[in-house]
């Protein structure tokens, strides 16, 4: 029997925002609403100051329940990437000093439910495919236009951390990430980040090294709760998730946006995060405009 392939995107008329957002509380569809303007301005201020914006209880409980059910249905198909990685997901370079950040390797044990596994009627896919959401995120970032990512595995996955799992310090290969916490671990699983520690023109290896060696001066902590939305500039902010503890896995949805819709992850980045690379990762293994180490 021929397998039915799910469409890559929903068309706009298929997506009801009130299926996953309380539009009275968060009227992101109404450009004239002062509550929307205030929300956007607050996010911009936080992103400018901290490289991260946080909106508690943004996704409705009913939508979170559906996303949690989907994630648990697919959790045994998650791609576990158990390997040692540096913050740039590159190979060791023995020509560099031993204490260089590119030579700082930690064990990563977390998993992803890759985007190509999501259900046909997935709420997470609807959130990601909503033009209203894309426009809202773009306004919060004060960057535009932004696009949904061509990356087939990591455009809108679930990140999964079981008891003892750790997601070590790293930079993202994409420009911006939106995170939605779907299920909290019993303990641990805390998001830590060093906002804007590097820029498109400066790797700032010295400050990166200080964080990797345990320095806390530049590190912030964000304790996410179920249903919270986080908008994050992960390409420039070093970040990690501390070890998760307990019977409940930490599950977070990660819809991801870019300024160049053609780009995908580099092959080594896809393999490190999502367990495999695909032909598109090799075909589009292009130089980035910022020249930063991935």
C-alpha positions in Angstrom: 0.0 0.0 0.0 1.4 3.4 -1.0 2.3 5.6 1.9 0.5 8.9 2.1 2.9 11.8 2.6 1.7 14.6 4.7 1.7 18.1 3.1 4.7 20.2 4.1 2.5 23.1 5.1 -1.1 24.0 5.8 -2.7 26.7 3.7 -3.8 29.7 5.7 -7.5 29.0 5.6 -7.0 25.7 7.3 -5.5 27.3 10.4 -7.7 28.5 13.2 -5.6 30.6 15.6 -8.1 30.1 18.4 -7.2 26.4 18.3 -4.0 27.2 20.1 -4.1 30.8 21.3 -6.6 32.7 23.5 -7.1 35.6 21.2 -8.8 37.7 23.9 -5.6 37.5 26.0 -3.2 37.6 23.1 -4.8 39.3 20.1 -1.9 38.8 17.8 -4.2 38.7 14.8 -5.5 42.3 15.4 -2.9 44.9 14.3 -5.1 47.7 15.8 -5.3 46.2 19.3 -3.3 48.1 21.9 -2.7 44.9 23.9 -0.9 43.4 20.8 1.2 46.6 20.5 2.2 46.4 24.1 3.1 42.7 23.8 5.2 43.3 20.7 7.0 46.3 22.4 7.7 44.3 25.6 9.2 41.5 23.5 11.4 43.9 21.5 12.7 45.4 24.7 13.6 42.1 26.2 15.2 40.9 22.9 17.3 44.0 22.7 18.4 43.8 26.3 18.7 40.1 26.8 18.5 38.4 23.4 15.4 36.6 24.6 11.7 37.3 25.1 9.3 35.2 27.3 5.5 35.1 27.1 4.0 33.0 29.9 0.9 30.8 29.1 0.9 31.8 25.4 -0.4 28.5 24.1 -3.7 27.2 25.4 -4.0 24.2 27.7 -6.1 22.3 25.2 -3.4 22.8 22.5 -0.6 21.8 24.9 -2.5 18.5 25.7 -2.7 17.7 21.9 1.0 18.5 21.4 1.9 16.4 24.4 -0.2 13.5 23.1 1.6 13.8 19.7 5.0 13.9 21.3 4.4 10.9 23.5 3.0 9.0 20.5 6.2 9.7 18.5 8.7 9.6 21.3 10.0 6.1 20.5 10.9 7.4 17.0 12.9 10.3 18.3 16.5 10.6 17.0 18.9 10.3 19.9 22.3 12.0 19.2 24.6 10.6 21.8 28.0 12.1 21.1 30.6 14.6 22.2 30.1 18.1 20.8 31.7 21.5 21.1 29.6 24.7 21.0 30.1 25.0 17.2 29.4 21.3 16.4 32.7 21.1 14.6 35.5 18.6 14.7 38.4 18.9 17.1 41.2 21.2 15.8 44.5 20.2 17.4 46.3 23.2 15.9 44.4 25.4 18.5 45.4 25.7 22.2 43.8 23.1 24.5 41.6 25.7 26.2 40.2 27.2 23.0 36.3 27.0 22.9 36.5 25.0 19.7 38.2 22.3 21.7 35.7 22.3 24.6 33.7 19.1 24.2 30.8 17.8 26.3 28.6 14.7 26.1 25.2 15.4 24.5 22.5 12.8 25.2 19.2 14.5 24.3 16.9 13.6 21.3 14.7 15.2 18.7 11.4 14.1 17.3 12.3 15.3 13.8 9.9 17.6 11.9 9.2 15.0 9.1 7.6 12.7 11.7 4.9 15.1 12.9 1.2 14.0 12.5 -0.7 15.2 9.5 -3.0 17.4 11.7 -0.3 18.3 14.2 -1.0 21.5 16.2 2.7 22.2 16.2 2.6 22.2 12.4 -0.4 24.6 12.4 1.4 27.0 14.8 4.5 26.9 12.6 2.6 27.4 9.3 0.4 30.2 10.5 1.2 33.4 8.6 -0.1 35.4 11.6 2.5 33.7 13.9 5.3 34.4 11.4 4.3 38.1 11.2 4.0 38.3 15.0 7.4 36.8 15.6 8.9 39.0 13.0 7.5 42.1 14.7 8.7 41.0 18.1 12.2 40.5 16.7 12.0 43.8 14.8 13.5 41.9 11.8 11.8 41.3 8.5 11.0 39.6 6.4 11.6 36.3 8.2 10.6 32.9 6.7 9.8 29.4 7.7 12.9 27.2 7.4 13.6 24.9 4.5 15.4 22.6 6.9 13.3 19.3 6.6 14.4 17.8 9.9 14.7 20.7 12.3 12.1 23.3 11.0 9.6 22.5 13.8 10.7 19.5 15.9 10.2 18.5 19.5 13.3 18.3 21.7 13.2 15.5 24.2 15.3 15.1 27.4 14.9 12.0 29.5 16.2 11.4 33.0 20.0 12.2 33.0 20.0 13.8 29.5 22.0 16.9 28.9 22.0 19.4 26.1 25.4 21.1 26.3 26.6 24.7 25.5 26.1 25.5 21.8 25.2 28.2 19.3 22.4 27.6 16.8 22.9 27.4 13.0 19.7 29.3 12.3 18.9 32.9 13.1 16.0 32.7 15.5 14.2 30.0 17.5 10.7 30.0 19.1 10.3 27.5 21.9 7.1 26.2 23.5 7.4 24.1 26.6 5.1 21.1 26.3 6.1 18.9 29.2 8.3 19.7 32.2 10.8 17.3 33.7 10.4 16.6 37.4 13.7 18.5 38.1 16.5 20.2 36.2 16.1 20.8 32.5 16.7 24.6 33.0 17.5 26.8 30.1 20.7 28.9 30.6 22.1 31.4 28.1 24.8 34.1 27.6 22.9 36.7 25.6 24.6 38.1 22.5 28.0 36.9 23.6 29.1 37.0 19.9 28.2 39.2 17.0 28.2 38.6 13.2 31.6 40.2 13.1 33.2 39.0 16.4 33.3 35.4 17.7 34.4 36.7 21.1 36.2 33.5 22.0 37.6 34.9 25.3 34.1 35.5 26.8 32.8 32.2 25.4 35.8 30.4 27.1 34.9 32.0 30.4 31.4 30.7 30.3 32.6 27.2 29.3 35.0 27.2 32.2 32.2 27.9 34.6 32.0 31.7 34.7 28.5 32.9 35.5 28.8 36.7 35.1 27.2 36.7 31.6 24.8 33.7 32.2 21.1 34.2 32.6 18.5 31.5 33.6 15.0 31.2 32.2 12.6 28.8 34.0 10.0 28.0 31.4 6.6 26.5 32.4 4.2 24.5 30.3 2.6 26.6 27.6 5.2 29.4 27.7 6.6 30.9 24.5 10.2 31.9 24.2 11.7 33.9 21.3 15.4 33.6 21.2 18.4 34.8 19.1 20.3 31.5 19.4 22.9 32.1 16.7 24.6 34.8 18.8 23.8 33.6 22.4 25.6 30.6 23.8 23.1 28.4 25.5 22.4 25.0 27.1 19.8 23.0 29.0 20.9 21.5 32.3 20.6 17.8 33.1 16.9 16.7 33.3 15.9 14.6 36.3 12.9 12.4 37.0 10.3 10.1 35.3 8.8 13.0 33.2 10.7 13.8 30.1 11.3 17.5 29.2 9.6 18.1 25.9 9.8 21.4 24.1 8.5 22.4 20.7 11.0 24.3 18.6 9.5 26.1 15.6 12.4 27.9 13.9 12.6 30.9 11.5 15.3 32.3 9.3 16.1 35.4 7.2 17.2 33.3 4.2 14.6 30.7 3.3 17.0 28.8 1.1 19.4 27.8 3.8 19.3 24.5 5.8 21.7 23.1 8.4 25.2 22.1 7.4 25.5 18.3 7.1 27.5 18.0 10.4 25.0 20.2 12.2 22.0 18.0 11.0 23.9 14.8 12.1 24.8 16.3 15.5 21.2 17.5 16.3 18.9 15.3 14.3 20.8 12.1 14.0 21.2 12.1 10.2 21.8 14.3 7.2 19.9 14.3 3.9 20.9 15.2 0.3 19.5 18.7 0.7 22.0 19.3 3.5 24.9 18.6 1.1 23.3 20.4 -1.8 22.8 23.6 0.1 26.0 23.5 2.2 26.6 27.2 1.5 28.7 29.9 3.1 26.8 32.0 5.7 26.8 35.8 5.3 28.1 36.3 8.9 31.1 34.0 8.5 30.6 32.7 12.1 31.6 29.2 13.0 28.5 27.0 13.1 
